[in-house]
Amino acid sequence: MKKTKDIFLVGMVFLLIIFPVSNSYAQHMGRGRDWHGDQHAKNLENLRMLKLLETLELNDEQDTKFITAFTSFRKDIRQISEDIRSEVDSLAEIVKQPTPPENEIMTQILKIEKMKMQRDNIVVDFHKEISNILTPVQLGKLVIFEEHFDRELIESVRGFRNRIAPPSPESEEAPGQ
């Protein structure tokens, strides 16, 4: 059963993230990398939702309420995560200066820490909101899913890349050795 799930996950990753949809790809060739990143992000969110709904086994009454709350939650999380990345990039530029101003560094660090706390509060608020929708068992499955999904996805992609990567020249023996 676990092996079937792993094969399914790798297949979904390949279809939704790695393998571009040829018609859409051809139509949007001129749009550049931003479209591809947006499309990959949407595909990843769709995969996340699909796997989560499969894991939670919601009834009809729960389904709509949960999807609405989860979609809003993911939008908020993506936005604050993007804001954090932007501030970290700004911090990186500050520390690259020949003599970086320590007060700016500390201000930036405090700003990033505050934003991370906001992100954590968004998660707590979401869990409170959906505790009225999900059973305790489903809520437990959600918490586990949140911790495992990204890690399993990364491991699946790494495994896929390792299987298709050609051997490195160092690993091949020269003829006659």
ZANURO-164488 format. One record per residue (C-alpha): residue in one letter; x, y, z. Coordinates in Angstrom, 3 decimals, decimal comma, padded with zeros to 6 digits. Layout:
BEGIN
pt r->A | c1->X | c2->Y | c3->Z .
...
// end
This chain:
BEGIN
pt r->M | c1->000,000 | c2->000,000 | c3->000,000 .
pt r->K | c1->002,825 | c2->002,418 | c3->000,925 .
pt r->K | c1->004,638 | c2->001,614 | c3->-002,326 .
pt r->T | c1->001,460 | c2->002,313 | c3->-004,327 .
pt r->K | c1->001,061 | c2->005,680 | c3->-002,576 .
pt r->D | c1->004,706 | c2->006,539 | c3->-003,289 .
pt r->I | c1->004,324 | c2->005,642 | c3->-006,961 .
pt r->F | c1->001,136 | c2->007,704 | c3->-007,134 .
pt r->L | c1->002,840 | c2->010,695 | c3->-005,495 .
pt r->V | c1->005,854 | c2->010,535 | c3->-007,820 .
pt r->G | c1->003,516 | c2->010,231 | c3->-010,812 .
pt r->M | c1->001,480 | c2->013,224 | c3->-009,686 .
pt r->V | c1->004,629 | c2->015,270 | c3->-009,108 .
pt r->F | c1->005,849 | c2->014,397 | c3->-012,582 .
pt r->L | c1->002,537 | c2->015,173 | c3->-014,260 .
pt r->L | c1->001,673 | c2->018,303 | c3->-012,324 .
pt r->I | c1->005,012 | c2->019,931 | c3->-011,664 .
pt r->I | c1->007,837 | c2->018,617 | c3->-013,787 .
pt r->F | c1->006,158 | c2->017,709 | c3->-017,067 .
pt r->P | c1->004,816 | c2->020,858 | c3->-018,792 .
pt r->V | c1->001,402 | c2->020,604 | c3->-020,367 .
pt r->S | c1->002,302 | c2->020,908 | c3->-024,035 .
pt r->N | c1->-000,656 | c2->022,994 | c3->-025,263 .
pt r->S | c1->-000,438 | c2->025,488 | c3->-022,424 .
pt r->Y | c1->003,324 | c2->025,539 | c3->-022,700 .
pt r->A | c1->003,211 | c2->026,246 | c3->-026,426 .
pt r->Q | c1->000,590 | c2->028,961 | c3->-026,017 .
pt r->H | c1->002,587 | c2->030,760 | c3->-023,347 .
pt r->M | c1->006,136 | c2->030,347 | c3->-024,662 .
pt r->G | c1->006,569 | c2->034,110 | c3->-024,982 .
pt r->R | c1->005,577 | c2->034,850 | c3->-021,385 .
pt r->G | c1->008,843 | c2->033,619 | c3->-019,973 .
pt r->R | c1->009,749 | c2->032,110 | c3->-016,659 .
pt r->D | c1->007,141 | c2->033,885 | c3->-014,530 .
pt r->W | c1->004,289 | c2->031,991 | c3->-016,154 .
pt r->H | c1->006,028 | c2->028,683 | c3->-015,572 .
pt r->G | c1->006,639 | c2->029,495 | c3->-011,916 .
pt r->D | c1->003,024 | c2->030,531 | c3->-011,451 .
pt r->Q | c1->001,791 | c2->027,419 | c3->-013,225 .
pt r->H | c1->004,047 | c2->025,164 | c3->-011,141 .
pt r->A | c1->002,829 | c2->026,861 | c3->-007,960 .
pt r->K | c1->-000,796 | c2->026,339 | c3->-008,985 .
pt r->N | c1->-000,093 | c2->022,716 | c3->-009,840 .
pt r->L | c1->001,599 | c2->022,190 | c3->-006,501 .
pt r->E | c1->-001,364 | c2->023,736 | c3->-004,680 .
pt r->N | c1->-003,733 | c2->021,467 | c3->-006,620 .
pt r->L | c1->-001,633 | c2->018,442 | c3->-005,679 .
pt r->R | c1->-001,562 | c2->019,575 | c3->-002,053 .
pt r->M | c1->-005,362 | c2->019,933 | c3->-002,011 .
pt r->L | c1->-005,910 | c2->016,586 | c3->-003,743 .
pt r->K | c1->-003,666 | c2->014,698 | c3->-001,334 .
pt r->L | c1->-005,109 | c2->016,511 | c3->001,686 .
pt r->L | c1->-008,717 | c2->015,764 | c3->000,741 .
pt r->E | c1->-007,746 | c2->012,142 | c3->000,170 .
pt r->T | c1->-006,122 | c2->012,031 | c3->003,611 .
pt r->L | c1->-008,960 | c2->013,720 | c3->005,519 .
pt r->E | c1->-011,859 | c2->011,759 | c3->003,979 .
pt r->L | c1->-014,335 | c2->014,611 | c3->004,467 .
pt r->N | c1->-018,087 | c2->014,171 | c3->004,295 .
pt r->D | c1->-020,206 | c2->016,379 | c3->002,032 .
pt r->E | c1->-021,023 | c2->018,831 | c3->004,823 .
pt r->Q | c1->-017,362 | c2->019,298 | c3->005,750 .
pt r->D | c1->-016,052 | c2->019,411 | c3->002,201 .
pt r->T | c1->-017,153 | c2->022,873 | c3->001,082 .
pt r->K | c1->-016,485 | c2->024,551 | c3->004,422 .
pt r->F | c1->-013,025 | c2->023,061 | c3->004,689 .
pt r->I | c1->-012,015 | c2->023,825 | c3->001,094 .
pt r->T | c1->-013,079 | c2->027,464 | c3->001,523 .
pt r->A | c1->-011,139 | c2->027,848 | c3->004,784 .
pt r->F | c1->-008,082 | c2->025,986 | c3->003,493 .
pt r->T | c1->-007,918 | c2->027,973 | c3->000,248 .
pt r->S | c1->-008,006 | c2->031,254 | c3->002,168 .
pt r->F | c1->-005,408 | c2->029,956 | c3->004,633 .
pt r->R | c1->-003,004 | c2->028,883 | c3->001,862 .
pt r->K | c1->-003,382 | c2->032,262 | c3->000,154 .
pt r->D | c1->-002,484 | c2->034,049 | c3->003,397 .
pt r->I | c1->000,452 | c2->031,719 | c3->004,051 .
pt r->R | c1->001,813 | c2->032,153 | c3->000,525 .
pt r->Q | c1->001,602 | c2->035,944 | c3->000,833 .
pt r->I | c1->003,353 | c2->036,188 | c3->004,191 .
pt r->S | c1->005,989 | c2->033,670 | c3->003,070 .
pt r->E | c1->006,630 | c2->035,774 | c3->-000,028 .
pt r->D | c1->006,915 | c2->038,885 | c3->002,158 .
pt r->I | c1->009,391 | c2->037,099 | c3->004,437 .
pt r->R | c1->011,501 | c2->036,010 | c3->001,446 .
pt r->S | c1->011,544 | c2->039,605 | c3->000,221 .
pt r->E | c1->012,701 | c2->040,911 | c3->003,593 .
pt r->V | c1->015,374 | c2->038,202 | c3->003,836 .
pt r->D | c1->016,602 | c2->039,260 | c3->000,384 .
pt r->S | c1->016,773 | c2->042,853 | c3->001,637 .
pt r->L | c1->018,748 | c2->041,701 | c3->004,667 .
pt r->A | c1->021,132 | c2->039,829 | c3->002,373 .
pt r->E | c1->021,759 | c2->043,041 | c3->000,424 .
pt r->I | c1->022,445 | c2->044,956 | c3->003,644 .
pt r->V | c1->025,005 | c2->042,455 | c3->004,945 .
pt r->K | c1->026,787 | c2->042,404 | c3->001,550 .
pt r->Q | c1->027,779 | c2->046,032 | c3->002,018 .
pt r->P | c1->031,468 | c2->046,622 | c3->002,805 .
pt r->T | c1->030,541 | c2->047,988 | c3->006,241 .
pt r->P | c1->026,964 | c2->046,929 | c3->006,886 .
pt r->P | c1->025,074 | c2->049,190 | c3->009,301 .
pt r->E | c1->024,356 | c2->047,083 | c3->012,366 .
pt r->N | c1->021,237 | c2->049,044 | c3->013,301 .
pt r->E | c1->019,686 | c2->048,310 | c3->009,867 .
pt r->I | c1->020,596 | c2->044,641 | c3->010,226 .
pt r->M | c1->018,929 | c2->044,412 | c3->013,629 .
pt r->T | c1->015,856 | c2->046,304 | c3->012,394 .
pt r->Q | c1->015,543 | c2->043,927 | c3->009,453 .
pt r->I | c1->015,995 | c2->040,851 | c3->011,664 .
pt r->L | c1->013,273 | c2->042,066 | c3->014,041 .
pt r->K | c1->010,963 | c2->042,717 | c3->011,101 .
pt r->I | c1->011,539 | c2->039,184 | c3->009,766 .
pt r->E | c1->010,992 | c2->037,627 | c3->013,208 .
pt r->K | c1->007,738 | c2->039,572 | c3->013,605 .
pt r->M | c1->006,546 | c2->038,361 | c3->010,203 .
pt r->K | c1->007,400 | c2->034,756 | c3->011,124 .
pt r->M | c1->005,301 | c2->035,118 | c3->014,270 .
pt r->Q | c1->002,449 | c2->036,443 | c3->012,111 .
pt r->R | c1->002,802 | c2->033,350 | c3->009,907 .
pt r->D | c1->002,639 | c2->031,103 | c3->012,968 .
pt r->N | c1->-000,468 | c2->032,979 | c3->014,178 .
pt r->I | c1->-002,128 | c2->032,410 | c3->010,800 .
pt r->V | c1->-001,616 | c2->028,656 | c3->011,260 .
pt r->V | c1->-002,985 | c2->028,726 | c3->014,823 .
pt r->D | c1->-006,020 | c2->030,772 | c3->013,742 .
pt r->F | c1->-006,670 | c2->028,379 | c3->010,860 .
pt r->H | c1->-006,548 | c2->025,374 | c3->013,181 .
pt r->K | c1->-008,995 | c2->027,091 | c3->015,548 .
pt r->E | c1->-011,332 | c2->027,901 | c3->012,646 .
pt r->I | c1->-011,383 | c2->024,387 | c3->011,247 .
pt r->S | c1->-011,662 | c2->022,688 | c3->014,626 .
pt r->N | c1->-015,384 | c2->023,432 | c3->014,218 .
pt r->I | c1->-015,386 | c2->021,655 | c3->010,848 .
pt r->L | c1->-013,100 | c2->018,658 | c3->011,363 .
pt r->T | c1->-013,198 | c2->015,862 | c3->013,887 .
pt r->P | c1->-010,204 | c2->015,590 | c3->016,250 .
pt r->V | c1->-008,917 | c2->012,633 | c3->014,205 .
pt r->Q | c1->-009,171 | c2->014,641 | c3->010,977 .
pt r->L | c1->-007,481 | c2->017,608 | c3->012,629 .
pt r->G | c1->-004,670 | c2->015,301 | c3->013,732 .
pt r->K | c1->-004,335 | c2->013,983 | c3->010,183 .
pt r->L | c1->-004,145 | c2->017,575 | c3->008,933 .
pt r->V | c1->-001,338 | c2->018,468 | c3->011,341 .
pt r->I | c1->000,588 | c2->015,361 | c3->010,267 .
pt r->F | c1->-000,069 | c2->016,155 | c3->006,603 .
pt r->E | c1->001,215 | c2->019,715 | c3->007,025 .
pt r->E | c1->004,482 | c2->018,428 | c3->008,464 .
pt r->H | c1->004,985 | c2->015,603 | c3->005,970 .
pt r->F | c1->003,728 | c2->016,870 | c3->002,594 .
pt r->D | c1->006,554 | c2->019,221 | c3->001,614 .
pt r->R | c1->009,227 | c2->016,842 | c3->002,902 .
pt r->E | c1->007,745 | c2->013,869 | c3->001,009 .
pt r->L | c1->007,382 | c2->015,963 | c3->-002,133 .
pt r->I | c1->011,026 | c2->017,032 | c3->-002,010 .
pt r->E | c1->012,143 | c2->013,449 | c3->-001,373 .
pt r->S | c1->010,027 | c2->012,232 | c3->-004,307 .
pt r->V | c1->011,498 | c2->014,811 | c3->-006,654 .
pt r->R | c1->015,033 | c2->013,983 | c3->-005,487 .
pt r->G | c1->014,367 | c2->010,297 | c3->-006,007 .
pt r->F | c1->012,957 | c2->010,964 | c3->-009,464 .
pt r->R | c1->015,940 | c2->013,107 | c3->-010,418 .
pt r->N | c1->018,378 | c2->010,494 | c3->-009,125 .
pt r->R | c1->016,701 | c2->007,800 | c3->-011,232 .
pt r->I | c1->016,903 | c2->009,826 | c3->-014,453 .
pt r->A | c1->020,259 | c2->011,520 | c3->-013,907 .
pt r->P | c1->023,028 | c2->010,147 | c3->-016,114 .
pt r->P | c1->026,022 | c2->008,720 | c3->-014,295 .
pt r->S | c1->028,740 | c2->011,245 | c3->-013,589 .
pt r->P | c1->032,059 | c2->010,863 | c3->-015,452 .
pt r->E | c1->033,845 | c2->010,216 | c3->-012,145 .
pt r->S | c1->031,634 | c2->007,199 | c3->-011,424 .
pt r->E | c1->032,347 | c2->005,533 | c3->-014,734 .
pt r->E | c1->035,485 | c2->003,486 | c3->-015,081 .
pt r->A | c1->037,681 | c2->004,014 | c3->-018,079 .
pt r->P | c1->037,750 | c2->001,089 | c3->-020,531 .
pt r->G | c1->040,382 | c2->-001,497 | c3->-019,760 .
pt r->Q | c1->040,584 | c2->-000,771 | c3->-016,014 .
// end
